[in-house]
């Protein structure tokens, strides 16, 4: 703890310089020196103030499931760490290196929606509308800081265990902007909440966040499904507390997932990498060695849906050296039976734009 505090103090001057740069950029937009672009189509942004780990992907998936049967939905993101450039209309046959892991996951799950990636949000939106002119709403992934596009509904996510109110600017902390930037949000969702949460904890968190009068605050958590095989989607395994697990993950923040698995496994051996890490042949060989060296008859490898998209790049190698790899699906749920209220807030926004 002392060492961590010392590091933060040493990095504080750099955080101040970073914050001044952010403030200057935001002021340029506020006073019109930099212009934002407004589109006639409704645009919903899902983002955060911190660097990763708040659950943007499952919350965008929640919105897709909510809207896709009623209106034409498109999603747009950078396609972080993809090895292509420019705008790309993602197709199911693309791979993670071409599309990025999260956009490809969206397209595979929801093949009828339009999924695009582009470094420039403005250029990407124009290209999306060329591909499908009848698009009725665009979901922007990780766009809270992208002021070049005027967003109609701004959804800000913050992690229950590390809300932005307790964080600091980069590099001493994980914040991309000053805490006060939360005022741009229309909706604040406290994510990765404990599965059980009472009204007193909700009230305490709302008091800490200090939402403005127009801001709605919601509390979400994850519901995990039954793990299914990487090779056969119809093959499942039940986590009944008797399996020895290798948790293979390259996502931001595994604490929530690990906490869930601890109660449902005999043991867990983590094999963790940086967020969006592209697994190498060496990683696969290390994974196999770790699995082979484990004792017991009920040992499996568990990974996330996002990681599975990147694992697919080694499909041939994995088929030659089959390992019991299972994918753990998840969905977002809302505490206090407020899912319908959240959905109604989104619908009210869409209806207001159409008037």
C-alpha positions as CSV (number, residue, x, y, z in Angstrom):
1,X,0.0,0.0,0.0
2,X,2.8,2.4,0.9
3,X,4.6,1.6,-2.3
4,X,1.5,2.1,-4.4
5,X,0.8,5.5,-2.7
6,X,4.4,6.6,-3.4
7,X,4.1,5.6,-7.1
8,X,0.9,7.7,-7.4
9,X,2.6,10.7,-5.8
10,X,5.6,10.4,-8.2
11,X,3.2,10.2,-11.2
12,X,0.9,13.0,-10.0
13,X,2.7,15.8,-12.0
14,X,2.3,13.8,-15.2
15,X,-1.4,13.2,-14.4
16,X,-1.7,17.0,-14.0
17,X,-0.1,17.6,-17.4
18,X,-2.4,15.0,-18.9
19,X,-5.4,16.5,-17.3
20,X,-4.5,20.0,-18.6
21,X,-4.3,18.6,-22.1
22,X,-7.7,16.9,-21.7
23,X,-9.3,20.1,-20.3
24,X,-7.9,22.1,-23.2
25,X,-9.3,19.8,-25.8
26,X,-12.7,19.7,-24.1
27,X,-12.7,23.6,-23.9
28,X,-12.0,23.8,-27.7
29,X,-15.2,21.7,-28.3
30,X,-17.2,23.7,-25.7
31,X,-16.3,27.1,-27.3
32,X,-16.6,25.9,-30.9
33,X,-12.9,26.0,-31.8
34,X,-13.3,22.3,-32.6
35,X,-16.6,21.3,-34.2
36,X,-18.6,18.3,-33.5
37,X,-20.7,16.6,-36.2
38,X,-24.4,16.0,-35.6
39,X,-26.3,13.3,-37.5
40,X,-30.0,13.0,-38.0
41,X,-29.9,9.3,-36.9
42,X,-30.2,8.5,-33.2
43,X,-26.7,7.7,-31.7
44,X,-26.2,6.0,-28.4
45,X,-22.8,5.9,-26.8
46,X,-21.6,3.4,-24.2
47,X,-18.4,4.3,-22.6
48,X,-16.5,5.0,-19.4
49,X,-14.1,7.4,-17.7
50,X,-11.6,4.7,-16.9
51,X,-9.3,2.5,-19.0
52,X,-11.3,-0.7,-19.7
53,X,-12.9,-3.3,-17.4
54,X,-16.3,-1.8,-16.8
55,X,-18.2,-4.1,-19.1
56,X,-19.0,-2.1,-22.2
57,X,-19.3,-5.2,-24.5
58,X,-22.0,-7.0,-22.5
59,X,-23.9,-3.8,-22.0
60,X,-23.9,-3.1,-25.8
61,X,-25.0,-6.7,-26.3
62,X,-27.9,-6.0,-23.9
63,X,-28.9,-3.0,-26.1
64,X,-28.6,-5.1,-29.3
65,X,-30.9,-7.8,-27.9
66,X,-33.3,-5.2,-26.7
67,X,-33.6,-3.3,-30.0
68,X,-32.8,-5.7,-32.9
69,X,-36.2,-7.2,-33.3
70,X,-37.9,-3.8,-33.7
71,X,-35.5,-1.4,-35.5
72,X,-32.4,-1.6,-37.7
73,X,-29.4,-1.5,-35.4
74,X,-25.8,-0.9,-36.2
75,X,-22.7,-0.9,-33.9
76,X,-19.4,1.0,-34.5
77,X,-16.1,0.7,-32.7
78,X,-12.4,1.1,-33.4
79,X,-11.8,-2.6,-33.6
80,X,-9.1,-2.3,-31.0
81,X,-5.8,-4.1,-31.9
82,X,-7.1,-5.3,-35.2
83,X,-4.5,-5.5,-38.0
84,X,-6.5,-3.7,-40.7
85,X,-7.0,0.0,-41.3
86,X,-9.9,2.2,-42.3
87,X,-13.6,1.3,-42.3
88,X,-14.6,-2.4,-42.4
89,X,-18.1,-3.9,-42.6
90,X,-17.6,-6.9,-40.4
91,X,-18.7,-10.3,-41.8
92,X,-19.0,-13.6,-39.9
93,X,-16.2,-15.1,-41.9
94,X,-13.7,-12.4,-40.8
95,X,-11.2,-13.2,-38.1
96,X,-10.2,-11.4,-35.0
97,X,-7.1,-9.9,-36.5
98,X,-9.2,-8.3,-39.3
99,X,-12.1,-7.2,-37.3
100,X,-11.1,-7.0,-33.6
101,X,-12.5,-9.4,-31.1
102,X,-15.5,-7.6,-29.8
103,X,-17.0,-6.5,-33.2
104,X,-16.5,-10.0,-34.5
105,X,-18.2,-11.5,-31.5
106,X,-21.2,-9.1,-32.1
107,X,-21.4,-10.1,-35.7
108,X,-21.2,-13.9,-35.0
109,X,-24.0,-13.6,-32.3
110,X,-26.2,-11.2,-34.3
111,X,-25.5,-11.8,-38.0
112,X,-28.4,-9.6,-39.1
113,X,-27.2,-6.4,-37.6
114,X,-24.6,-4.1,-39.2
115,X,-21.2,-4.1,-37.4
116,X,-18.5,-1.7,-38.4
117,X,-15.1,-0.7,-37.3
118,X,-13.2,2.5,-38.1
119,X,-10.6,4.7,-36.4
120,X,-12.7,7.8,-37.0
121,X,-16.2,7.7,-35.6
122,X,-17.4,10.4,-38.0
123,X,-16.1,8.6,-41.0
124,X,-17.4,5.3,-39.7
125,X,-20.9,6.5,-39.3
126,X,-21.0,7.9,-42.8
127,X,-19.8,4.5,-44.1
128,X,-22.3,2.6,-42.1
129,X,-25.1,4.7,-43.6
130,X,-23.7,4.0,-47.1
131,X,-23.8,0.3,-46.4
132,X,-27.3,0.3,-44.9
133,X,-29.1,3.6,-45.4
134,X,-32.2,2.5,-43.5
135,X,-30.2,2.1,-40.3
136,X,-32.3,3.5,-37.4
137,X,-29.9,3.6,-34.5
138,X,-26.1,3.4,-34.1
139,X,-24.5,2.1,-30.9
140,X,-21.0,3.6,-30.4
141,X,-18.6,1.4,-28.4
142,X,-16.2,3.2,-26.0
143,X,-17.0,6.7,-27.3
144,X,-17.5,8.8,-24.2
145,X,-14.4,10.7,-24.9
146,X,-15.1,11.1,-28.7
147,X,-16.5,14.6,-28.7
148,X,-16.2,14.9,-32.5
149,X,-19.6,13.2,-32.8
150,X,-22.7,14.7,-31.0
151,X,-24.3,11.8,-29.2
152,X,-28.0,11.7,-28.4
153,X,-27.9,9.4,-25.4
154,X,-24.7,9.1,-23.4
155,X,-24.4,6.0,-21.2
156,X,-21.5,6.0,-18.7
157,X,-20.4,2.8,-17.0
158,X,-18.5,2.7,-13.8
159,X,-17.2,-0.4,-11.9
160,X,-18.8,-1.1,-8.5
161,X,-15.5,-2.1,-7.0
162,X,-13.6,0.9,-8.4
163,X,-16.0,3.8,-9.3
164,X,-14.6,6.9,-11.0
165,X,-15.2,8.8,-7.8
166,X,-12.3,6.9,-6.2
167,X,-9.9,6.9,-9.1
168,X,-7.3,9.3,-10.5
169,X,-6.1,10.6,-13.9
170,X,-3.7,8.6,-15.9
171,X,-0.9,7.7,-15.4
172,X,-1.2,7.7,-11.6
173,X,-4.7,6.2,-11.9
174,X,-7.0,4.8,-14.6
175,X,-9.1,7.9,-15.5
176,X,-9.0,9.2,-19.1
177,X,-10.7,12.5,-18.0
178,X,-11.3,14.5,-14.8
179,X,-14.1,13.0,-12.7
180,X,-16.3,16.0,-13.4
181,X,-16.7,14.7,-17.0
182,X,-19.4,12.4,-15.7
183,X,-21.8,15.3,-16.0
184,X,-22.0,14.7,-19.8
185,X,-23.7,11.4,-19.1
186,X,-27.5,10.9,-19.4
187,X,-27.4,7.5,-17.8
188,X,-24.9,6.1,-15.3
189,X,-24.7,2.4,-14.8
190,X,-22.8,1.0,-11.9
191,X,-21.6,-2.3,-13.3
192,X,-20.3,-5.6,-11.9
193,X,-22.3,-5.2,-8.7
194,X,-22.6,-8.1,-6.3
195,X,-25.3,-10.6,-7.2
196,X,-27.1,-9.6,-4.0
197,X,-27.4,-5.9,-3.2
198,X,-29.7,-4.1,-0.8
199,X,-31.3,-0.6,-0.9
200,X,-28.9,0.8,1.6
201,X,-25.9,0.0,-0.6
202,X,-27.7,1.5,-3.6
203,X,-28.4,4.7,-1.7
204,X,-24.8,4.9,-0.5
205,X,-23.5,4.6,-4.0
206,X,-25.9,7.1,-5.4
207,X,-24.8,9.6,-2.7
208,X,-21.2,9.0,-3.7
209,X,-21.8,9.5,-7.4
210,X,-23.8,12.7,-6.9
211,X,-25.9,12.4,-10.1
212,X,-27.3,15.5,-11.6
213,X,-31.1,16.0,-11.7
214,X,-31.4,14.7,-15.3
215,X,-29.2,11.6,-14.8
216,X,-30.7,8.2,-14.1
217,X,-28.5,5.7,-12.2
218,X,-28.9,1.9,-12.6
219,X,-27.1,-1.0,-11.1
220,X,-26.1,-4.1,-13.2
221,X,-24.5,-7.5,-12.6
222,X,-23.7,-10.5,-14.7
223,X,-25.7,-13.7,-15.0
224,X,-23.4,-16.5,-16.3
225,X,-24.7,-19.3,-18.4
226,X,-23.7,-22.9,-18.8
227,X,-20.2,-23.3,-20.4
228,X,-20.2,-24.7,-23.9
229,X,-17.4,-26.4,-25.8
230,X,-15.1,-24.4,-28.1
231,X,-15.5,-27.2,-30.7
232,X,-19.1,-28.3,-30.3
233,X,-21.5,-25.6,-29.3
234,X,-24.1,-28.1,-28.2
235,X,-21.8,-29.8,-25.7
236,X,-22.0,-28.2,-22.2
237,X,-20.5,-28.8,-18.8
238,X,-22.1,-28.1,-15.5
239,X,-19.9,-26.3,-12.9
240,X,-20.9,-28.2,-9.8
241,X,-17.8,-27.5,-7.7
242,X,-16.0,-30.7,-8.7
243,X,-13.9,-29.4,-11.6
244,X,-10.3,-28.2,-11.5
245,X,-10.2,-25.1,-13.8
246,X,-7.6,-23.3,-15.8
247,X,-9.0,-19.8,-16.3
248,X,-7.6,-18.6,-19.6
249,X,-8.3,-14.9,-20.0
250,X,-7.1,-11.8,-21.7
251,X,-9.7,-9.3,-20.5
252,X,-9.5,-6.2,-18.3
253,X,-10.2,-7.2,-14.7
254,X,-10.9,-10.9,-13.9
255,X,-11.8,-10.4,-10.2
256,X,-15.6,-10.5,-10.7
257,X,-15.3,-13.7,-12.9
258,X,-12.9,-15.3,-10.5
259,X,-15.2,-14.6,-7.5
260,X,-18.0,-16.3,-9.4
261,X,-15.9,-19.4,-10.2
262,X,-14.4,-19.9,-6.8
263,X,-17.8,-21.1,-5.4
264,X,-18.3,-23.4,-8.4
265,X,-15.0,-25.2,-8.8
266,X,-12.6,-27.4,-6.9
267,X,-9.6,-25.2,-7.8
268,X,-8.7,-22.4,-10.2
269,X,-5.3,-21.9,-11.9
270,X,-5.3,-18.5,-13.7
271,X,-3.5,-18.0,-17.0
272,X,-3.9,-14.3,-17.6
273,X,-2.8,-11.9,-20.3
274,X,-3.3,-8.2,-21.1
275,X,-6.6,-7.2,-22.4
276,X,-7.1,-8.1,-26.1
277,X,-3.9,-10.2,-26.2
278,X,-3.5,-12.3,-29.3
279,X,-2.6,-15.8,-28.2
280,X,0.6,-17.2,-29.8
281,X,1.5,-20.8,-30.6
282,X,3.8,-20.6,-27.5
283,X,0.8,-19.6,-25.3
284,X,-1.2,-22.6,-26.6
285,X,1.7,-24.9,-25.9
286,X,2.0,-23.5,-22.4
287,X,-1.7,-24.0,-21.9
288,X,-1.4,-27.6,-23.0
289,X,1.5,-28.2,-20.7
290,X,-0.3,-26.7,-17.7
291,X,-3.4,-28.8,-18.5
292,X,-1.3,-32.0,-18.9
293,X,0.5,-31.4,-15.6
294,X,-2.7,-31.0,-13.6
295,X,-3.8,-34.0,-11.6
296,X,-7.4,-35.3,-11.5
297,X,-10.0,-36.6,-13.9
298,X,-12.2,-33.5,-14.0
299,X,-10.0,-30.8,-15.4
300,X,-11.2,-28.3,-18.0
301,X,-10.0,-25.0,-19.5
302,X,-12.5,-22.1,-19.2
303,X,-12.4,-18.9,-21.2
304,X,-14.6,-16.0,-22.1
305,X,-16.5,-15.4,-25.3
306,X,-14.3,-12.5,-26.3
307,X,-11.1,-14.6,-25.7
308,X,-12.6,-17.5,-27.7
309,X,-12.8,-15.3,-30.8
310,X,-9.0,-14.8,-30.6
311,X,-8.4,-18.5,-29.8
312,X,-10.1,-19.4,-33.1
313,X,-7.0,-18.1,-34.9
314,X,-5.3,-21.3,-33.6
315,X,-8.1,-23.6,-34.7
316,X,-5.9,-26.0,-36.6
317,X,-3.4,-26.3,-33.8
318,X,-6.1,-26.8,-31.3
319,X,-7.8,-29.5,-33.4
320,X,-4.4,-31.3,-33.7
321,X,-3.9,-31.1,-29.9
322,X,-7.5,-31.1,-28.6
323,X,-7.9,-29.6,-25.1
324,X,-11.2,-29.5,-23.1
325,X,-11.8,-25.8,-23.7
326,X,-15.2,-24.4,-22.6
327,X,-16.6,-20.9,-23.1
328,X,-18.5,-19.2,-20.3
329,X,-21.3,-17.0,-21.7
330,X,-22.8,-14.1,-19.7
331,X,-25.6,-11.6,-19.9
332,X,-26.2,-8.3,-18.1
333,X,-29.1,-8.1,-15.6
334,X,-30.3,-5.1,-13.5
335,X,-30.8,-5.0,-9.8
336,X,-34.0,-3.8,-8.1
337,X,-36.1,-5.0,-11.1
338,X,-35.0,-1.9,-13.0
339,X,-34.3,-3.5,-16.3
340,X,-37.7,-2.3,-17.7
341,X,-37.0,1.2,-16.4
342,X,-33.6,1.3,-18.2
343,X,-35.2,0.0,-21.4
344,X,-37.9,2.6,-21.2
345,X,-35.4,5.4,-20.8
346,X,-33.7,4.2,-24.0
347,X,-37.0,3.9,-25.8
348,X,-38.1,7.4,-24.7
349,X,-34.9,8.8,-26.2
350,X,-35.5,7.0,-29.5
351,X,-39.1,8.2,-29.6
352,X,-38.1,11.8,-28.9
353,X,-35.7,11.8,-31.8
354,X,-38.4,10.5,-34.2
355,X,-40.9,13.2,-33.3
